[in-house]
């Protein structure tokens, strides 16, 4: 009886192997996941910001839903990122149209450079003799004019962007500049590599038994991969090419200081530094201490990521940050 049961098990195993050998799991996974092709505008996405500045679906009036398709987390994430890029461009438009801000390309010396960063400023800002406000944002996907990308989906565009801040600063008589410290590289696709040809000295094909065991392991890995991640399409490999002289948030802040802020006529400069923007400002102080001290009157840190000990700031910088009744810098 036991011998018959063992024979049945072997037959089932053989049948399963035969079935798996005829299934291309890679193709099956691709078919299960929709392609990563998304609309290019808010209208095509069927979303718009209403009169309260809230992102709503144009047909249903509902708020943004991340899980547009159940059990397809990676596709939902790609959709979220694609819409986020469109919202970033929308904020850029608001800075230019509502706040009358001008876009400058960096590096300034080479305007035909393909890889460039941008900075936004109110045209008369550099000639304001009294006050000049500079805004720094967090690290990551946030771009100039946006505090946090996620807030744009769930809160008003006014509260999640720096449009309101720029408008208020202008009304109070400040020149305004919005930095863009995270747009410091471009991703380019790496061409697919052809599989290497076997060298003349390679041994002949593996024995059938060894190859079969190897195939079994690979099939098992594919099955486990499929069950866990539900079908990821293979994405193209990319490489990051940095923007010259603006390859990091810290580089960008120093560059803008040297080419714009330090040349402004304003005697009083005020900084708004959010999260990683605070770290970038402290790095600026380490590199341009005397110039920053002579021009910056106050720094508003909001949830700042700076650390005067890890960033090895001098005692002079630490004293300056704490100088006065409340100090030059306050961290909310």
Secondary structure, DSSP 8 states (H G I E B T S, - for coil): -HHHHHHHHHHHHHHHHHHHHT--HHHHHHHHS--S---SSHHHHTEEE-TTS-EEETTT--B--S-SSTT-HHHHHHHHHHHHHHHHHHHHHHHHHTS-EEEEEESTT-TT-SS-EEEEEEGGGGG-SSEEEEEE--SSS--TTBS-HHHHHHS-HHHHBSHHHHHHHHHTT-EEEE--TT--EEEEE----------TT------HHHHHHHHHHHHHHHHHHHHHH--------EEEEE-TT-SSHHHHHHHHHHHTGGGS--SEEEEEEETHHHHHHHHHHHHSHHHHHHHEEEEEEES----TTTTT--HHHHHHHH-SSS-SEEE-
